Amino acid sequence: MTDQAVRSSVPGAAATGEGWLGRERELEELRADVERAGLDTLGGRPAARARVLLIAGQPGSGRTALAEEFARQVRGEYPGGVVRAVLTEPDGSVVPLERVARELLEGLGVPAPAGTAEDELLQAVRAAVHERRALLLLDEVAAAEQLLELVPDHRGALVVATAEGPLTGVPDVRPCTIGGLDPRSAVTLLSRRAGSEIRITVDPTAARRVAELCGMQPAALLLVGGWLAAHPQVSVLEAARALAVHRDEPRALVRAFRLVMDALPRNAARLARMLPLVPAGFVDAQLVSGLAGCSLAAARAALEDFARLGLLRPLGAGAYTLPACLHPLLLEVAEREERPADVTLARARMWERTVRQLRACWAITEPPGSPARRELDAEPAAIRFVSEQAAERWLRSRLPALMTAARQAVAAGELDTLARRLIAGLAQALAAHRSPGEVEPDQYRLHELVLRVAERRELHAERSAALLNLGDLDVRGGRPAQALPRYRAALEAARRIADESDRGRASVRSMTSLGGTYGELGDWARAADWYGRALVLVQTGGDIAAGTALQARIGAVQMCAGQWTEALAAWRAAASGHRRLREAGACAHALSEVARAQEYAGRPHEALRTCQEALKWAEQADDRRMRAALHLRLADTLDRLGEYGAARGHRASAEPLTAADRPPEGPDFVAESGESPAVESQTKGLTCESQGKLQESNRLQG
């Protein structure tokens, strides 16, 4: 951004303070203000609230660079480090506080579960900054309310904010208002950017005049210096005259901007006007190639030229950022000179290119020879990635811009099909390169975007799927009550799907999710009711596997409810289904649950016979853990029947089976659990709470 202007003479240089120009007085004032007693100090004691320093200045004045330099100088006094967030998008829209809080928590290394409410996230930010004694750098604050929500109640932390003007309503804040650089620093910056000090020193009066026409503003000086570097035969006096042509424009930055734009070739000027379309101001050759419909080599050359002129700031590794102060100026020119249809076409080309890259980012993780890899091999070399590591680095470095692109694509509303493909590609790439816990917050936001498009286009299948996915994330985040209305809305959307088979699948999934969530809440009657409704639909379609799984879920919740007769019937049906499907391990588990229900119902002899049958199936499945659990259950049942010798035999049979699973230290294997990988597939959907209640019931009965 233009704030780099006062940091270094070379765009993209390391932020070490080398080449810093001017602002020494402002830095001293900021340092003094940290220790100064606040305006709301009572009894000589400062308020129990973090100190807030505000740097105010017009776009292009270098306010962010000053904040960064100050943070660099004092960061050693804050062991928690410096965490940053931008509160206003380049297009002027306010960033939601939920996104700001997540960005800050990520910088602080604090997990933020998907779907967490904004108030909870903000509280987590304040607590984390308090605990770590961190420095919070909030850039482009649009309103006092944004700032107040993030200020921690702890004097040990520090908040440094930048804004265009004073923020009334923030207690105890003295704005450090900055204008232009001092004349000497302004001329030095111009000299460094122009690439030849001789041109400046031979005509100091003209150089001073150029600096004055630039308002001593770093961004304007960067642009004019870049223009001088691109025109080595032009004198500084001629530059002053060229700037004076635009002296009717009161804003110095606009004068410098017009000078640069007027000198661009036609194609380059058109490409520059398209730059505001890039997401989050992030620019690379791939995006520009899509925008302009040009080759990758031509895009790289154009970006290098723009960076030399000061229209872009290099980030390294072929990436650039569009200065926020130039975004509205370029957008104004584009709206005046570009046809809306051409803008839409350029945006579509850019997103299409991004979709292809996201597909390639996912495909590189697939096995060699797979359809995805064959599709990837057919792509041009410019789209492909050489390795999974390269793809993961690309995704990580561009994720904020990609998330912004998804939001912009949905908000535009013109290219919803492309927007859906972009969201799907991003979700697929994230799932391939990140763990489920890491990806959930981003996927939550992507599902919300899909929901917006689906509701706008009345795409009932996609609306149902998005609601179900959001509900699943709510449940995993410990918010089952919030998931219930989503699941109900998903069911309503599913009932409106035209295709019968799709309608049935979506309805079953919705009902099953409702059943699982009610189980999570301990409402066994409603859980069994929704599972039963889903079972009716499944049986109508003749899906034996799905019906068997639902019978197992019904049996599990009926056991939790103490409805032994109903649980017995459900588990018997589940066992029958597994016999038909030839799933030995799952059948053993279902029969063990039948035996459990029989024993709870006071029918121990029937439970004994059923448990022996389950043992045969467990032996057929070669499930050691299940066999051990069944032997011990048989021993307990035989003890209750008074057959102690037979009980000792079963315990002896269980001993070698449990030896391999027993940990080196700690308590013996808990035989009553009797769970195995096959079991997990049976009770999937029965939540941790309900399983815990069931296991506790088992221990009490044992």
Stockholm file with secondary structure:
# STOCKHOLM 1.0

chainA/1-702         MTDQAVRSSVPGAAATGEGWLGRERELEELRADVERAGLDTLGGRPAARARVLLIAGQPGSGRTALAEEFARQVRGEYPGGVVRAVLTEPDGSVVPLERVARELLEGLGVPAPAGTAEDELLQAVRAAVHERRALLLLDEVAAAEQLLELVPDHRGALVVATAEGPLTGVPDVRPCTIGGLDPRSAVTLLSRRAGSEIRITVDPTAARRVAELCGMQPAALLLVGGWLAAHPQVSVLEAARALAVHRDEPRALVRAFRLVMDALPRNAARLARMLPLVPAGFVDAQLVSGLAGCSLAAARAALEDFARLGLLRPLGAGAYTLPACLHPLLLEVAEREERPADVTLARARMWERTVRQLRACWAITEPPGSPARRELDAEPAAIRFVSEQAAERWLRSRLPALMTAARQAVAAGELDTLARRLIAGLAQALAAHRSPGEVEPDQYRLHELVLRVAERRELHAERSAALLNLGDLDVRGGRPAQALPRYRAALEAARRIADESDRGRASVRSMTSLGGTYGELGDWARAADWYGRALVLVQTGGDIAAGTALQARIGAVQMCAGQWTEALAAWRAAASGHRRLREAGACAHALSEVARAQEYAGRPHEALRTCQEALKWAEQADDRRMRAALHLRLADTLDRLGEYGAARGHRASAEPLTAADRPPEGPDFVAESGESPAVESQTKGLTCESQGKLQESNRLQG
#=GR chainA/1-702 SS CGGGGGTCSSTTCCSSSTTCCSCHHHHHHHHHHHHSCCTTCBTTBCCSSCEEEEEECCTTSCHHHHHHHHHHHHGGGCTTCEEEEECBCTTSCBCCHHHHHHHHHHHHTCCCCTTCCHHHHHHHHHHHHHHHTCEEEEESCCCHHHHHHHCCSCTTSEEEEEESSCCTTCTTCCEEECCSCCHHHHHHHHHHHHTCHHHHHTCHHHHHHHHHHTTTCHHHHHHHHHHHHHCTTSCHHHHHHHHHTTTTSSCHHHHHHHHHHHHSCHHHHHHHHHGGGSGGGEEEHHHHHHHHTCCHHHHHHHHHHHHHHTSSEEEETTEEECCTTTHHHHHHHHHHHSCHHHHHHHHHHHHHHHHHHHHHHHHTTSCTTSHHHHHHHTSCTTTCCSSHHHHHHHHHHHHHHHHHHHHHHHHHCSCHHHHHHHHHHHHHHHHHHSCHHHHHHHHHHHHHHHHHHHHHHTCHHHHHHHHHHHHHHHHHTTCHHHHHHHHHHHHHHHTTCSSHHHHHHHHHHHHHHHHHHHHHTTCHHHHHHHHHHHHHHHHHHTCHHHHHHHHHHHHHHHHHHTCHHHHHHHHHHHHHHHHHHTCHHHHHHHHHHHHHHHHHTTCHHHHHHHHHHHHHHHHHHTCHHHHHHHHHHHHHHHHHTTCHHHHHHHHHHHHHHHHTTSCSSSSCCCTTTCCCHHHHHHHTTSCHHHHHHHHHHHHHHC
#=GC SS_cons         CGGGGGTCSSTTCCSSSTTCCSCHHHHHHHHHHHHSCCTTCBTTBCCSSCEEEEEECCTTSCHHHHHHHHHHHHGGGCTTCEEEEECBCTTSCBCCHHHHHHHHHHHHTCCCCTTCCHHHHHHHHHHHHHHHTCEEEEESCCCHHHHHHHCCSCTTSEEEEEESSCCTTCTTCCEEECCSCCHHHHHHHHHHHHTCHHHHHTCHHHHHHHHHHTTTCHHHHHHHHHHHHHCTTSCHHHHHHHHHTTTTSSCHHHHHHHHHHHHSCHHHHHHHHHGGGSGGGEEEHHHHHHHHTCCHHHHHHHHHHHHHHTSSEEEETTEEECCTTTHHHHHHHHHHHSCHHHHHHHHHHHHHHHHHHHHHHHHTTSCTTSHHHHHHHTSCTTTCCSSHHHHHHHHHHHHHHHHHHHHHHHHHCSCHHHHHHHHHHHHHHHHHHSCHHHHHHHHHHHHHHHHHHHHHHTCHHHHHHHHHHHHHHHHHTTCHHHHHHHHHHHHHHHTTCSSHHHHHHHHHHHHHHHHHHHHHTTCHHHHHHHHHHHHHHHHHHTCHHHHHHHHHHHHHHHHHHTCHHHHHHHHHHHHHHHHHHTCHHHHHHHHHHHHHHHHHTTCHHHHHHHHHHHHHHHHHHTCHHHHHHHHHHHHHHHHHTTCHHHHHHHHHHHHHHHHTTSCSSSSCCCTTTCCCHHHHHHHTTSCHHHHHHHHHHHHHHC
//
